[in-house]
């Protein structure tokens, strides 16, 4: 059986990794849809789809998850919810089960007769992309929240400097 997990992964953190490991106990393969793939270089979505794919690939490898157990597919948003499931199906291998904590995603797949499961959340107060980005901006210990391979990717792409630069106010906002 194959399952689908869609998330922004901004950035990939230990919670994502635990959810993927949990899903792989229930299915043979997981399709990881990197959501909002068209977004990058903002405070909420600082990393490109390619960077997030790199983070996922390296962290799954670091944790001994063989590449034969997953597919990573960037998924761009579309502005028409009624056809979003068809959009996903066009981009991915076939799947039987959907994992999502997002009520809209759940509803859209339920209406298309998919089995939808809400994955367990792991230390959600600490393990969230929002918390990782907040710590990155405040020089907090963000590295403890992400796999070491993700920290290396963020350093390689100068992600801390990117976030810092993006957080600056425009000259017009300072006046």
C-alpha positions in Angstrom: 0.0 0.0 0.0 1.1 3.5 -0.7 0.3 6.6 1.3 0.4 10.4 0.6 1.7 13.1 3.0 1.6 16.7 1.9 3.4 19.5 3.8 5.3 22.7 3.2 8.4 21.4 5.0 9.6 25.0 5.7 12.1 23.6 6.8 12.1 19.9 7.4 12.3 19.2 11.1 12.3 16.3 13.6 8.5 16.3 13.7 8.3 15.7 9.9 10.8 12.9 10.2 8.8 11.2 13.1 5.5 11.5 11.1 7.2 9.9 8.0 8.6 7.0 10.1 5.2 6.5 11.6 3.5 6.4 8.2 6.1 3.9 7.0 4.9 1.5 9.7 1.5 1.4 8.0 2.3 1.6 4.3 5.0 0.1 2.0 5.8 3.5 0.4 5.0 7.1 1.1 4.7 9.9 -1.4 5.9 13.1 0.2 4.3 16.1 -1.5 6.3 19.2 -0.9 3.4 21.7 -0.8 3.4 25.3 -1.9 6.3 24.4 -4.1 6.1 27.7 -6.0 6.7 29.7 -2.8 10.2 30.7 -1.5 12.1 33.7 -0.2 9.5 34.9 2.3 9.5 34.7 6.1 6.8 32.0 6.1 8.3 30.1 3.1 12.0 30.9 2.9 13.2 27.7 1.1 12.7 26.7 -2.5 11.1 23.4 -3.4 14.5 22.1 -4.6 16.1 23.0 -1.2 13.2 21.2 0.6 13.6 18.1 -1.6 17.3 18.2 -0.7 16.5 18.5 3.0 14.1 15.6 2.8 16.4 13.3 0.8 19.4 13.9 3.0 17.4 13.6 6.3 15.7 10.3 5.2 19.0 8.9 4.1 20.6 10.0 7.4 17.9 8.1 9.3 18.3 4.9 7.3 15.1 5.1 5.3 15.8 3.6 1.9 15.0 5.6 -1.2 12.8 2.6 -2.4 10.3 3.5 0.3 9.5 7.1 -0.7 8.9 9.5 -3.5 9.4 13.3 -3.1 7.3 15.4 -5.4 7.0 19.2 -5.4 3.4 20.3 -5.6 2.4 23.8 -6.6 -0.7 25.4 -5.2 -3.6 25.9 -7.5 -6.4 28.4 -7.0 -9.3 25.9 -7.3 -9.9 23.6 -4.4 -12.5 21.5 -6.3 -9.8 20.1 -8.7 -6.9 20.0 -6.2 -7.1 16.2 -5.7 -7.0 15.6 -9.4 -4.0 17.9 -9.6 -2.3 15.8 -6.9 -3.2 12.5 -8.7 -1.8 13.8 -11.9 1.6 14.5 -10.2 2.0 11.4 -8.1 2.0 7.6 -8.3 -1.3 6.0 -7.3 -2.0 6.0 -3.5 -4.7 4.6 -1.3 -4.3 6.5 2.0 -3.8 10.2 2.7 -2.1 11.5 5.9 -2.9 15.1 6.8 -3.7 17.3 9.8 -5.1 20.0 7.5 -8.9 20.1 7.6 -9.2 21.4 4.0 -6.9 18.7 2.7 -8.8 16.1 4.7 -12.1 17.3 3.4 -11.0 17.3 -0.3 -9.7 13.8 -0.1 -12.7 12.5 1.9 -15.0 13.8 -0.8 -13.0 11.8 -3.3 -13.5 8.6 -1.2 -9.9 8.3 0.1 -9.0 6.9 3.4 -7.8 9.9 5.4 -5.7 9.7 8.6 -4.6 12.5 10.8 -0.9 11.7 11.6 0.3 11.9 15.2 2.0 15.2 16.0 5.3 15.0 17.8 5.9 17.8 20.4 4.0 20.3 18.2 4.7 23.1 20.6 8.4 22.8 19.7 8.5 20.9 16.5 7.1 23.2 13.9 8.5 25.1 11.0 7.3 28.3 12.6 9.3 27.6 15.7 12.4 26.6 13.7 12.2 29.8 11.7 11.6 31.9 14.8 14.7 30.5 16.5 16.7 31.0 13.4 15.8 34.7 13.4 16.5 35.1 17.1 19.8 33.2 17.2 18.1 30.5 19.3 19.0 26.8 19.2 17.1 25.9 16.0 19.6 23.1 15.1 18.2 20.8 17.9 14.8 20.8 16.1 16.1 19.6 12.7 18.0 16.5 11.6 21.7 17.3 11.4 21.7 16.9 7.6 19.0 19.6 7.3 21.1 22.0 9.4 24.0 21.3 7.0 21.7 22.1 4.0 20.5 25.3 5.6 24.1 26.4 6.2 25.2 25.4 2.7 22.5 27.6 1.1 23.1 30.4 3.6 19.6 30.0 4.9 20.2 32.0 8.1 21.4 35.0 6.2 18.5 34.7 3.8 15.9 34.7 6.7 17.7 37.6 8.4 17.8 39.6 5.2 14.1 38.9 4.4 13.1 40.0 8.0 14.5 43.5 7.4 11.9 46.3 6.9 11.8 48.1 3.6 13.0 51.7 3.6 9.4 52.8 3.0 8.3 50.9 6.1 10.9 52.6 8.3 9.7 56.1 7.6 
